[in-house]
Amino acid sequence: MAANSNHRLHGLNARICIPVCEKDLSAARSACERASEWADIIELRLDCLEANPDSVSLSGLRRPVILTFRPSEQGGYRKLSREARMTFWRTQAPRGDGVWWDLEADIARELSPDWSHTIVSHHDFSRVPTNLSEIYERLAQTPARVLKIAVQANEIVDCIPIFELIDRARSDAREIVAIAMDNAGIATRILGPSRGAFLTYGALDDQSATAPGQVNARNLRSLYRIDEIDNETMVCGLVGLPVLHSVSPHIHNAAFASEGVKGVYLPFEVADLHSFLKRMVHPRTRELDWNLRGLSVTAPHKQAVMPYLDWIEPDAKEIGAVNTVVVQNDRLLGYNTDAGGLLEPLLRRFGSLTDKNVAIIGAGGAARAAIWALQQQKAMVTLFARNLAKAAQFNVSSRALAPASFKDYDIVINATPLGSGAHIDQTPATQQQLNGARLVYDLVYNPMETRFSREAREAGCKILGGLEMLVAQARIQFELWTGSKASSSAMYDAAAAALETS
């Protein structure tokens, strides 16, 4: 377990620690064996046990182990008295070359541990403390091999002080694990090792995370390819709220891998867009030294991002929304790839859309891009909406959705969220309404088959799913960021596989 500083500085062979939290030692040992497939080191959370252990045997385990016995007030899973903790560490905790102790600062100095295999830690599950520098200095006063600081990220900019801690520790020649917890802090978990963090934590599976925002260890290795990230790696990501449900990381990371481009695509959960763009994105004002090259932008930020950009392509201005940002030199450039992504699958099937009768259901942002794109192709567009007053803003022929019939339409497009998420059992149109329509295009991609598409199939319509559009617009984004063309099939297959297992 000796640290390899060369690997650490260049982001190669990142260490992944998988925490194991079980109610008894037998189940914990079994979980440790499963974790060994993806972990470099395993954290055995003894505070998860229903009773204090009399003894702990680590014989036969294939990976080094970090022992943690943390009280609930410091992030543990049950109440533990100081006396119980001290007794465990002094008389029951195993020692050895493959054994690490993770000790809270309040007891570390009293125990006289093997400092070369000790992690001294501080946790704050409410915020980023204002005295973070003082906490670091207090931990650094111990001879512990590794310092650990984990704090709650309430905004994505809370990642900045964590990355600064890693930089400081590297400058001080100290090993550190520094993490911003929760969804807003995921970037610190994925990029931390490439910046010098001693390790990062990854969950054994999606159901067994032991801290907010902990990424599946398998995904750290196979999706984000964490072992290949270094300081030169191109960083791109998805900006929205929420974003963790998206398959875009699967699509773009598959493209990076298939095209041999040195890049990684992350989910950026952003509530305060202004602070994120100013402090982390714009080259002239950002406080973070990273090779950020591009962003996908999704709800609720597609319109809000526009005033912050240095240049916006004319098409995106006309549509009134930006879903793609390119970081070029010291400027932010805005594009809309939704329109091109929507058209590409239709043009493959029809060749030309001139004079095609197209019905669009919905009066939101997706409908706006669809109307613009189809009008550029000289299609005849009619908007169907429940709220005709809202539909009037689009300056296109509009009709009430109920009781509409689509029998005379070549294409019917669902540009509503019906069929996904909380609306998964809903459809904007029934089989009876869709009878006679030539092709039905559902922009919903998760799930891949919606109630709307099932109604269309029963009506005898041809069907086009939203995943084709998602991949098409992502391929255009990838080319804008990298200058390279990506394989649509690799991107589609990665997204479909992710949806099948979600």
Backbone hydrogen bonds, N-H to C=O, Kabsch-Sander energy under -0.5 kcal/mol:
donor,donor_aa,acceptor,acceptor_aa,energy
5,S,3,A,-0.8
8,R,4,N,-2.5
9,L,5,S,-2.6
10,H,6,N,-1.6
11,G,7,H,-0.8
11,G,8,R,-0.8
12,L,7,H,-1.8
13,N,227,D,-0.9
17,C,200,T,-3.0
18,I,16,I,-0.5
18,I,41,I,-1.8
20,V,43,E,-3.2
28,A,24,D,-2.0
29,R,25,L,-2.5
30,S,26,S,-1.9
31,A,27,A,-2.2
32,C,28,A,-2.2
33,E,29,R,-1.8
34,R,30,S,-1.7
35,A,31,A,-2.6
36,S,32,C,-1.3
37,E,34,R,-1.2
38,W,35,A,-1.3
39,A,35,A,-2.3
40,D,16,I,-2.8
41,I,16,I,-1.6
42,I,64,P,-2.5
43,E,18,I,-1.9
44,L,42,I,-0.6
44,L,66,I,-3.1
45,R,20,V,-2.6
45,R,43,E,-0.8
46,L,44,L,-1.5
46,L,68,T,-2.2
47,D,68,T,-0.7
48,C,45,R,-1.7
49,L,46,L,-1.1
50,E,23,K,-2.2
56,V,92,Q,-0.6
58,L,56,V,-0.5
61,L,58,L,-1.6
65,V,98,G,-2.9
66,I,42,I,-3.4
67,L,65,V,-0.5
67,L,100,W,-3.2
68,T,44,L,-2.1
69,F,102,D,-0.6
72,S,78,R,-1.1
74,Q,71,P,-1.9
75,G,72,S,-1.8
76,G,71,P,-2.7
78,R,70,R,-0.5
85,R,81,S,-2.1
86,M,82,R,-2.7
87,T,83,E,-2.5
88,F,84,A,-2.2
89,W,85,R,-2.4
90,R,86,M,-2.3
91,T,87,T,-2.3
92,Q,87,T,-0.6
92,Q,88,F,-2.4
93,A,88,F,-2.2
99,V,96,G,-1.7
100,W,65,V,-3.3
101,W,117,H,-2.4
102,D,67,L,-2.6
103,L,101,W,-0.7
103,L,119,I,-3.2
105,A,121,S,-1.4
107,I,104,E,-1.7
108,A,104,E,-1.5
109,R,105,A,-0.6
110,E,107,I,-0.6
111,L,107,I,-0.8
111,L,108,A,-1.1
112,S,108,A,-0.7
115,W,113,P,-1.4
117,H,114,D,-2.5
118,T,115,W,-1.4
119,I,101,W,-3.4
120,V,118,T,-0.5
120,V,146,V,-2.3
121,S,103,L,-2.7
121,S,119,I,-0.5
122,H,148,K,-2.0
124,D,150,A,-2.2
132,L,129,P,-1.0
135,I,131,N,-2.1
136,Y,132,L,-2.4
137,E,133,S,-2.4
138,R,134,E,-2.3
139,L,135,I,-2.4
140,A,136,Y,-2.6
141,Q,137,E,-0.8
141,Q,138,R,-0.7
142,T,139,L,-1.7
145,R,115,W,-2.0
145,R,118,T,-0.5
146,V,118,T,-2.0
147,L,175,E,-2.1
148,K,120,V,-2.4
149,I,177,V,-2.7
150,A,122,H,-2.3
151,V,179,I,-2.3
152,Q,124,D,-1.4
152,Q,127,R,-1.1
153,A,181,M,-2.2
154,N,152,Q,-0.8
158,D,155,E,-2.0
159,C,156,I,-2.0
160,I,157,V,-1.4
162,I,158,D,-0.6
163,F,159,C,-2.4
164,E,160,I,-2.2
165,L,161,P,-1.7
166,I,162,I,-1.9
167,D,163,F,-2.2
168,R,164,E,-2.5
169,A,165,L,-2.8
170,R,166,I,-2.2
171,S,167,D,-2.1
172,D,168,R,-2.1
173,A,170,R,-1.1
174,R,169,A,-3.1
175,E,145,R,-0.8
177,V,147,L,-2.9
178,A,176,I,-0.5
179,I,149,I,-2.2
181,M,151,V,-3.7
181,M,179,I,-0.7
182,D,212,P,-3.0
185,G,182,D,-1.8
186,I,183,N,-1.2
188,T,185,G,-1.6
189,R,185,G,-0.8
189,R,186,I,-0.7
190,I,186,I,-1.8
191,L,187,A,-2.8
192,G,188,T,-1.2
195,R,191,L,-1.0
195,R,192,G,-1.2
196,G,192,G,-0.5
196,G,193,P,-1.0
197,A,192,G,-2.3
198,F,176,I,-3.2
200,T,15,R,-1.9
202,G,17,C,-2.4
203,A,215,V,-2.3
208,S,205,D,-1.4
214,Q,211,A,-1.7
215,V,201,Y,-0.5
217,A,203,A,-3.1
220,L,216,N,-1.9
221,R,217,A,-1.7
222,S,218,R,-3.2
223,L,219,N,-1.2
224,Y,219,N,-2.9
226,I,220,L,-2.6
228,E,225,R,-2.1
229,I,226,I,-0.7
233,T,230,D,-1.4
234,M,262,K,-2.4
235,V,291,N,-2.7
236,C,264,V,-2.5
237,G,294,G,-1.2
238,L,266,L,-2.4
239,V,237,G,-0.5
239,V,296,S,-3.1
240,G,238,L,-0.6
240,G,268,F,-1.6
241,L,242,P,-0.6
241,L,299,A,-2.0
246,S,243,V,-1.9
250,H,247,V,-0.6
251,I,247,V,-2.0
252,H,248,S,-2.8
253,N,249,P,-2.1
254,A,250,H,-1.5
255,A,251,I,-1.5
256,F,252,H,-2.6
257,A,253,N,-2.1
258,S,254,A,-2.8
259,E,255,A,-2.2
260,G,256,F,-0.6
260,G,257,A,-0.7
261,V,256,F,-2.0
263,G,261,V,-1.6
264,V,234,M,-2.5
266,L,236,C,-2.4
268,F,238,L,-3.1
268,F,266,L,-0.5
269,E,267,P,-0.6
270,V,240,G,-2.4
270,V,268,F,-0.8
271,A,269,E,-0.5
273,L,271,A,-1.1
276,F,272,D,-1.9
277,L,273,L,-2.7
278,K,274,H,-2.4
279,R,275,S,-3.0
280,M,276,F,-2.2
281,V,276,F,-1.0
281,V,277,L,-0.6
282,H,277,L,-3.2
285,T,282,H,-1.6
286,R,282,H,-2.6
287,E,279,R,-3.3
290,W,288,L,-1.1
292,L,290,W,-1.5
293,R,235,V,-3.0
294,G,235,V,-1.1
295,L,325,V,-2.5
296,S,237,G,-3.1
297,V,323,N,-2.6
298,T,239,V,-2.8
301,H,298,T,-2.4
305,V,301,H,-2.1
306,M,303,Q,-1.2
308,Y,305,V,-1.4
309,L,306,M,-1.6
310,D,332,L,-1.9
311,W,332,L,-1.4
313,E,334,G,-2.4
317,K,313,E,-1.9
318,E,314,P,-2.4
319,I,315,D,-2.4
320,G,316,A,-2.4
321,A,316,A,-1.3
322,V,302,K,-2.4
323,N,335,Y,-1.7
324,T,335,Y,-1.8
325,V,295,L,-2.8
326,V,333,L,-2.6
327,V,293,R,-2.4
328,Q,326,V,-0.8
328,Q,331,R,-2.4
329,N,327,V,-0.5
331,R,328,Q,-2.3
333,L,326,V,-2.7
333,L,331,R,-0.5
334,G,311,W,-2.8
335,Y,324,T,-2.6
341,G,337,T,-2.4
342,L,338,D,-2.4
343,L,339,A,-2.0
344,E,340,G,-2.1
346,L,342,L,-0.7
347,L,343,L,-2.9
348,R,344,E,-1.7
349,R,345,P,-1.1
350,F,346,L,-2.8
351,G,347,L,-2.0
352,S,350,F,-2.3
355,D,378,K,-2.9
356,K,353,L,-2.2
358,V,356,K,-0.7
358,V,380,M,-3.0
359,A,411,I,-2.9
360,I,382,T,-2.7
361,I,359,A,-0.5
361,I,413,I,-3.2
362,G,360,I,-0.6
362,G,384,F,-2.7
368,R,364,G,-1.7
369,A,365,G,-1.9
370,A,366,A,-2.0
371,I,367,A,-2.9
372,W,368,R,-2.1
373,A,369,A,-2.4
374,L,370,A,-2.5
375,Q,371,I,-2.4
376,Q,372,W,-1.8
377,Q,373,A,-0.9
378,K,375,Q,-1.6
379,A,374,L,-2.3
380,M,356,K,-2.7
381,V,379,A,-0.8
382,T,358,V,-2.4
383,L,397,S,-3.3
384,F,360,I,-3.4
385,A,399,R,-2.0
388,L,386,R,-0.8
391,A,387,N,-1.7
392,A,388,L,-1.3
393,Q,390,K,-1.0
394,F,391,A,-1.8
395,N,392,A,-1.4
397,S,381,V,-0.5
399,R,383,L,-2.7
401,L,385,A,-1.4
404,A,401,L,-2.2
406,F,433,Q,-2.9
409,Y,406,F,-1.7
410,D,357,N,-1.5
411,I,357,N,-1.9
412,V,439,L,-2.2
413,I,359,A,-3.4
414,N,441,Y,-2.5
415,A,361,I,-2.6
415,A,413,I,-0.9
419,G,423,H,-2.0
420,S,417,P,-1.7
423,H,420,S,-2.5
424,I,421,G,-1.4
426,Q,423,H,-2.1
434,L,430,T,-1.9
435,N,431,Q,-1.2
436,G,459,A,-0.6
437,A,434,L,-2.4
438,R,409,Y,-2.0
439,L,410,D,-1.5
440,V,462,K,-3.0
441,Y,412,V,-3.3
442,D,440,V,-0.6
442,D,464,L,-2.4
443,L,414,N,-1.8
443,L,441,Y,-0.6
450,T,448,M,-0.5
454,R,450,T,-1.9
455,E,451,R,-2.6
456,A,452,F,-2.1
457,R,453,S,-2.3
458,E,454,R,-2.3
459,A,455,E,-1.2
460,G,457,R,-1.5
461,C,456,A,-2.5
462,K,438,R,-2.1
464,L,440,V,-2.6
466,G,444,V,-1.4
468,E,465,G,-1.0
469,M,465,G,-0.6
470,L,466,G,-2.4
471,V,467,L,-2.5
472,A,468,E,-2.1
473,Q,469,M,-2.8
474,A,470,L,-1.8
475,R,471,V,-2.4
476,I,472,A,-1.6
477,Q,473,Q,-1.9
478,F,474,A,-2.7
479,E,475,R,-1.8
480,L,476,I,-1.9
481,W,477,Q,-2.3
482,T,478,F,-2.5
483,G,479,E,-2.3
488,S,486,A,-0.6
491,M,487,S,-1.9
492,Y,488,S,-2.9
493,D,489,S,-2.7
494,A,490,A,-1.8
495,A,491,M,-2.1
496,A,492,Y,-2.9
497,A,493,D,-2.4
498,A,494,A,-1.9
499,L,495,A,-2.4
500,E,496,A,-2.1
501,T,497,A,-1.2
502,S,498,A,-0.6
502,S,499,L,-0.6
